[in-house]
Amino acid sequence: MPRFGDRRRGRVGLLGGSFNPAHAGHHHIAALARRCLSLDQVWLMVSPGNPLKPVAGMASVGARLASARGVADGRRVVASVIESRLGTRYTIDTLRQLRRRFPRVRFVWIAGADILTQLPRWQRWREIARLVPIAILPRPGYNHRALAGRAAQALRAARRPARAVSVLAAQTPPAWVFLPAPQLATSASAIRARQGVLS
């Protein structure tokens, strides 16, 4: 993935996160989003450091990238530390840089329902919604709360029906879809807890 961008065309899903570690749930979301949204690629963007997460217990960027590569295929699902290369910390800044560097790509931001509940705490979250279409995927225990939450209510007029998901990348933002889909209960925190018990 060229740091300074290129003139490629296509539809790319952006799935950011700590990937501490990456797991089957990340693979499931990436594969599902790629298929349902008719994407050419999904980029797993390994965060250099989430401002809303504690530093304690966070593996190095290199270790988390290796973990993300373990659930990617390197072709349709690609793991990257592009945020570290761009020097961005907040999603809004990353999205602006990517749109500038890849002007012909139609990006879709992919997030779980847990992120939709947290979105009002993010830097300039309303601008994120105005910059790229958003695909929200279900997460056990978060779905009802997410759809009744502040962000979903604020963006109510921009919500598209699930049947429109295949053309979401072509929509002019703000536009978002909640995609009903099979859910996996796997989480990175549960994996770390098990590793702590086993180690």
The 8 nearest C-alpha neighbors of each residue, nearest first, counted from 0:
[[1, 2, 79, 4, 81, 77, 3, 5],
 [2, 0, 4, 3, 5, 81, 100, 101],
 [1, 3, 4, 0, 84, 81, 85, 100],
 [4, 2, 1, 100, 5, 101, 85, 0],
 [5, 3, 100, 1, 101, 2, 6, 97],
 [4, 6, 101, 7, 100, 3, 1, 102],
 [5, 7, 103, 101, 8, 102, 4, 104],
 [8, 6, 5, 103, 104, 9, 101, 102],
 [9, 7, 104, 103, 6, 10, 105, 101],
 [8, 10, 104, 39, 105, 11, 7, 103],
 [9, 11, 105, 38, 39, 104, 106, 168],
 [12, 10, 106, 40, 41, 38, 39, 105],
 [11, 13, 41, 107, 106, 108, 42, 109],
 [12, 14, 108, 42, 109, 41, 107, 15],
 [15, 13, 43, 109, 44, 42, 12, 110],
 [14, 16, 44, 43, 45, 13, 46, 17],
 [17, 15, 18, 46, 45, 44, 14, 43],
 [16, 18, 46, 19, 45, 49, 48, 15],
 [19, 17, 21, 20, 16, 63, 67, 45],
 [20, 18, 17, 63, 21, 187, 58, 57],
 [19, 21, 18, 187, 66, 63, 22, 67],
 [20, 22, 18, 67, 66, 19, 25, 187],
 [23, 21, 24, 25, 20, 26, 70, 187],
 [22, 24, 26, 25, 27, 185, 70, 21],
 [23, 25, 27, 26, 22, 185, 183, 28],
 [26, 24, 28, 27, 23, 22, 29, 21],
 [25, 27, 23, 29, 24, 70, 28, 30],
 [26, 28, 24, 30, 25, 29, 31, 23],
 [29, 27, 31, 25, 26, 30, 32, 24],
 [30, 28, 26, 32, 31, 27, 33, 25],
 [31, 29, 33, 27, 32, 28, 26, 34],
 [30, 32, 28, 34, 33, 29, 27, 35],
 [33, 31, 29, 35, 34, 30, 36, 28],
 [34, 32, 38, 30, 31, 36, 37, 35],
 [33, 35, 37, 31, 32, 36, 30, 38],
 [36, 34, 32, 37, 165, 33, 31, 164],
 [35, 37, 165, 38, 33, 164, 32, 34],
 [38, 36, 34, 165, 35, 33, 39, 10],
 [39, 37, 33, 10, 36, 40, 11, 12],
 [38, 40, 10, 11, 9, 75, 37, 33],
 [41, 39, 75, 11, 38, 76, 12, 42],
 [40, 42, 12, 76, 11, 13, 29, 77],
 [41, 43, 77, 13, 44, 78, 76, 14],
 [44, 42, 78, 14, 15, 77, 79, 45],
 [45, 43, 15, 79, 80, 42, 14, 46],
 [44, 46, 80, 16, 17, 79, 15, 43],
 [45, 47, 17, 48, 16, 44, 49, 82],
 [46, 48, 83, 60, 45, 82, 49, 88],
 [49, 47, 46, 50, 17, 88, 54, 52],
 [48, 50, 52, 51, 46, 17, 47, 88],
 [51, 49, 52, 48, 53, 88, 89, 54],
 [52, 50, 49, 53, 121, 120, 48, 54],
 [51, 53, 49, 50, 54, 48, 55, 57],
 [54, 52, 55, 51, 57, 56, 50, 49],
 [53, 55, 57, 56, 52, 48, 49, 58],
 [56, 54, 53, 57, 58, 52, 59, 48],
 [55, 57, 54, 58, 53, 191, 19, 59],
 [58, 56, 54, 55, 59, 19, 53, 17],
 [59, 57, 62, 56, 63, 19, 60, 20],
 [60, 58, 62, 61, 63, 57, 47, 64],
 [59, 61, 63, 62, 64, 47, 58, 45],
 [62, 60, 64, 59, 63, 65, 58, 66],
 [61, 63, 65, 59, 64, 60, 58, 66],
 [62, 64, 66, 60, 65, 61, 18, 19],
 [65, 63, 67, 61, 66, 62, 60, 68],
 [66, 64, 68, 62, 63, 67, 61, 69],
 [65, 67, 63, 69, 64, 21, 68, 20],
 [68, 66, 64, 21, 69, 65, 70, 78],
 [67, 69, 71, 65, 78, 70, 66, 64],
 [68, 70, 66, 67, 71, 65, 21, 72],
 [69, 71, 68, 67, 26, 22, 72, 21],
 [72, 70, 68, 76, 77, 73, 69, 78],
 [71, 73, 76, 74, 75, 77, 70, 68],
 [74, 72, 77, 71, 76, 75, 78, 68],
 [73, 75, 72, 76, 77, 40, 71, 41],
 [76, 74, 40, 77, 41, 73, 72, 39],
 [75, 77, 41, 71, 72, 74, 40, 73],
 [76, 78, 73, 42, 71, 43, 74, 75],
 [77, 79, 43, 68, 67, 42, 44, 71],
 [80, 78, 44, 81, 43, 45, 77, 42],
 [81, 79, 45, 83, 82, 44, 84, 46],
 [80, 82, 84, 83, 79, 85, 44, 2],
 [83, 81, 85, 84, 87, 80, 86, 46],
 [82, 84, 86, 81, 80, 85, 47, 87],
 [85, 83, 81, 82, 86, 80, 2, 87],
 [84, 86, 82, 83, 87, 81, 2, 93],
 [85, 87, 83, 84, 82, 88, 81, 93],
 [88, 86, 82, 85, 93, 89, 92, 83],
 [87, 89, 86, 90, 82, 48, 92, 47],
 [88, 90, 92, 91, 87, 93, 122, 50],
 [91, 89, 93, 92, 94, 88, 127, 87],
 [90, 92, 94, 93, 89, 127, 95, 123],
 [93, 91, 95, 90, 94, 89, 87, 96],
 [94, 92, 90, 96, 95, 91, 87, 97],
 [95, 93, 97, 91, 96, 92, 90, 98],
 [94, 96, 92, 98, 93, 97, 99, 91],
 [95, 97, 99, 93, 94, 98, 100, 92],
 [98, 96, 100, 94, 99, 95, 101, 93],
 [97, 99, 101, 95, 102, 96, 100, 94],
 [98, 100, 96, 97, 102, 101, 95, 4],
 [99, 101, 4, 97, 98, 102, 96, 3],
 [100, 102, 4, 98, 104, 5, 103, 99],
 [103, 101, 98, 99, 104, 100, 6, 97],
 [104, 102, 8, 101, 6, 7, 105, 9],
 [105, 103, 8, 9, 101, 102, 10, 106],
 [104, 106, 10, 168, 9, 11, 103, 107],
 [107, 105, 11, 12, 10, 104, 131, 168],
 [108, 106, 12, 132, 133, 168, 131, 13],
 [107, 109, 133, 13, 12, 134, 132, 14],
 [110, 108, 134, 14, 13, 133, 135, 12],
 [111, 109, 135, 114, 136, 134, 14, 108],
 [110, 112, 136, 113, 135, 114, 137, 138],
 [111, 113, 115, 137, 114, 138, 142, 145],
 [114, 112, 111, 116, 115, 141, 138, 117],
 [115, 113, 117, 116, 112, 111, 118, 110],
 [114, 116, 112, 118, 113, 117, 145, 150],
 [115, 117, 145, 113, 114, 118, 148, 112],
 [118, 116, 114, 115, 119, 120, 113, 121],
 [117, 119, 115, 121, 120, 116, 114, 124],
 [120, 118, 121, 117, 150, 124, 149, 116],
 [121, 119, 118, 117, 122, 124, 51, 123],
 [122, 120, 118, 124, 119, 123, 117, 89],
 [121, 123, 124, 120, 89, 91, 90, 119],
 [124, 122, 126, 125, 121, 127, 91, 119],
 [123, 125, 127, 126, 121, 122, 119, 118],
 [124, 126, 128, 127, 123, 129, 119, 150],
 [125, 127, 129, 128, 124, 123, 130, 91],
 [128, 126, 124, 130, 125, 129, 91, 131],
 [127, 129, 173, 125, 126, 130, 131, 172],
 [128, 130, 173, 126, 172, 127, 131, 125],
 [129, 131, 127, 128, 172, 126, 173, 132],
 [132, 130, 172, 107, 128, 129, 133, 106],
 [131, 133, 174, 107, 172, 175, 173, 108],
 [134, 132, 175, 108, 107, 109, 131, 135],
 [135, 133, 109, 176, 175, 108, 177, 110],
 [136, 134, 177, 110, 111, 112, 176, 109],
 [135, 137, 111, 178, 112, 177, 110, 134],
 [138, 136, 112, 111, 142, 182, 179, 139],
 [137, 139, 112, 141, 111, 142, 182, 140],
 [140, 138, 141, 184, 182, 137, 142, 183],
 [139, 141, 142, 138, 143, 144, 113, 137],
 [142, 140, 144, 113, 138, 139, 112, 145],
 [141, 143, 145, 144, 112, 137, 140, 138],
 [144, 142, 146, 145, 141, 147, 140, 148],
 [143, 145, 147, 141, 142, 146, 148, 116],
 [146, 144, 116, 148, 142, 143, 147, 115],
 [145, 147, 143, 151, 148, 144, 142, 152],
 [148, 146, 144, 145, 143, 151, 152, 149],
 [149, 147, 145, 146, 151, 150, 144, 116],
 [148, 150, 152, 151, 153, 147, 119, 116],
 [151, 149, 153, 152, 148, 154, 119, 118],
 [152, 150, 154, 146, 153, 148, 149, 155],
 [151, 153, 155, 149, 154, 150, 148, 147],
 [152, 154, 150, 151, 155, 149, 156, 148],
 [155, 153, 151, 157, 152, 156, 150, 158],
 [154, 156, 152, 157, 158, 153, 151, 150],
 [157, 155, 154, 158, 153, 159, 152, 174],
 [158, 156, 174, 154, 155, 173, 175, 159],
 [159, 157, 175, 155, 156, 176, 174, 154],
 [158, 160, 176, 175, 157, 163, 161, 174],
 [161, 159, 162, 163, 176, 158, 164, 177],
 [160, 162, 163, 164, 178, 176, 177, 159],
 [161, 163, 160, 164, 165, 159, 178, 176],
 [164, 162, 161, 160, 165, 166, 167, 159],
 [163, 165, 167, 166, 161, 36, 162, 176],
 [164, 166, 36, 37, 163, 167, 35, 162],
 [167, 165, 164, 169, 168, 163, 36, 170],
 [168, 166, 164, 170, 169, 165, 163, 132],
 [167, 169, 166, 170, 107, 105, 132, 106],
 [170, 168, 167, 166, 171, 105, 132, 10],
 [171, 169, 167, 168, 172, 174, 166, 132],
 [170, 172, 173, 174, 169, 132, 131, 168],
 [173, 171, 174, 129, 132, 131, 130, 170],
 [172, 174, 129, 128, 157, 132, 171, 175],
 [175, 173, 172, 157, 132, 158, 133, 159],
 [176, 174, 133, 158, 132, 134, 159, 157],
 [177, 175, 134, 159, 158, 161, 178, 135],
 [176, 178, 135, 136, 134, 161, 179, 175],
 [177, 179, 136, 161, 176, 180, 135, 137],
 [180, 178, 177, 137, 136, 181, 161, 182],
 [179, 181, 178, 182, 137, 136, 31, 177],
 [182, 180, 183, 179, 137, 27, 138, 31],
 [183, 181, 138, 180, 137, 184, 139, 24],
 [184, 182, 185, 24, 181, 139, 138, 27],
 [183, 185, 139, 186, 182, 138, 24, 140],
 [186, 184, 183, 24, 187, 23, 189, 22],
 [187, 185, 189, 188, 184, 190, 24, 22],
 [186, 188, 190, 189, 20, 19, 191, 21],
 [187, 189, 191, 190, 186, 192, 19, 20],
 [190, 188, 192, 186, 187, 191, 193, 185],
 [189, 191, 187, 193, 192, 188, 194, 186],
 [192, 190, 194, 188, 193, 189, 195, 187],
 [191, 193, 189, 195, 190, 194, 188, 196],
 [194, 192, 196, 190, 195, 191, 197, 189],
 [193, 195, 197, 191, 196, 192, 198, 190],
 [196, 194, 192, 198, 193, 197, 191, 190],
 [197, 195, 193, 194, 198, 192, 191, 190],
 [196, 198, 194, 195, 193, 192, 191, 190],
 [197, 195, 196, 194, 193, 192, 191, 190]]
